[in-house]
Amino acid sequence: MTGLADRQAALVRALVASGEPPEGFDRDALDAASKALLRKRSGGSGESGELPARTRRRLFSLRRK
């Protein structure tokens, strides 16, 4: 991945199309976010689709190299 747009596109693919996660993202956290998005899209039995704080922190904290 070279630019921000490429990384964002890869993140979206990982979240909604079972794509490979961009470097630095936790696969388990992305899986949890993906499931929450699917639940939210389908109306998911009254759940808001919001991720727990711990999962949000893992998902959005990129590892610095």
PLY file of the C-alpha trace (Angstrom):
ply
format ascii 1.0
element vertex 65
property float x
property float y
property float z
element edge 64
property int vertex1
property int vertex2
end_header
0.00 0.00 0.00
1.42 3.34 -0.89
-1.00 6.13 -0.05
-3.71 6.94 2.41
-6.45 6.31 -0.18
-5.05 2.84 -0.88
-4.96 2.02 2.84
-8.51 3.30 3.32
-9.75 1.22 0.38
-8.04 -1.86 1.82
-9.64 -1.20 5.22
-13.10 -0.94 3.64
-12.50 -4.18 1.72
-11.41 -5.88 4.94
-14.53 -4.63 6.74
-17.20 -5.34 4.14
-15.77 -7.74 1.55
-13.53 -10.14 3.51
-10.40 -8.56 2.10
-6.96 -8.75 3.65
-6.48 -6.18 6.42
-3.99 -3.37 5.81
-0.66 -3.67 7.59
-0.86 -2.77 11.26
-4.53 -3.64 11.79
-5.54 -6.43 14.13
-7.41 -9.17 12.23
-9.59 -10.11 15.23
-10.62 -6.50 15.78
-11.46 -6.12 12.08
-13.54 -9.31 12.20
-15.48 -7.93 15.18
-16.02 -4.60 13.41
-17.11 -6.38 10.23
-19.70 -8.43 12.13
-20.98 -5.29 13.87
-21.37 -3.54 10.49
-23.26 -6.51 9.07
-25.56 -6.56 12.11
-26.13 -2.84 11.81
-26.93 -3.10 8.09
-29.38 -5.94 8.65
-31.15 -4.21 11.52
-29.50 -6.68 13.92
-32.08 -7.31 16.64
-31.95 -3.89 18.23
-28.18 -3.74 18.65
-26.50 -0.45 17.84
-23.53 -2.09 16.15
-21.15 -0.06 18.30
-17.89 -1.76 19.13
-16.66 -2.12 22.70
-14.02 0.48 23.62
-11.27 -2.15 23.88
-11.98 -3.37 20.34
-12.08 0.21 18.97
-8.68 0.93 20.53
-7.17 -2.23 19.02
-8.74 -1.57 15.64
-7.67 2.04 15.28
-4.23 1.98 16.84
-1.71 1.38 14.09
1.60 -0.11 15.03
4.44 2.28 14.41
7.52 0.82 12.77
0 1
1 2
2 3
3 4
4 5
5 6
6 7
7 8
8 9
9 10
10 11
11 12
12 13
13 14
14 15
15 16
16 17
17 18
18 19
19 20
20 21
21 22
22 23
23 24
24 25
25 26
26 27
27 28
28 29
29 30
30 31
31 32
32 33
33 34
34 35
35 36
36 37
37 38
38 39
39 40
40 41
41 42
42 43
43 44
44 45
45 46
46 47
47 48
48 49
49 50
50 51
51 52
52 53
53 54
54 55
55 56
56 57
57 58
58 59
59 60
60 61
61 62
62 63
63 64
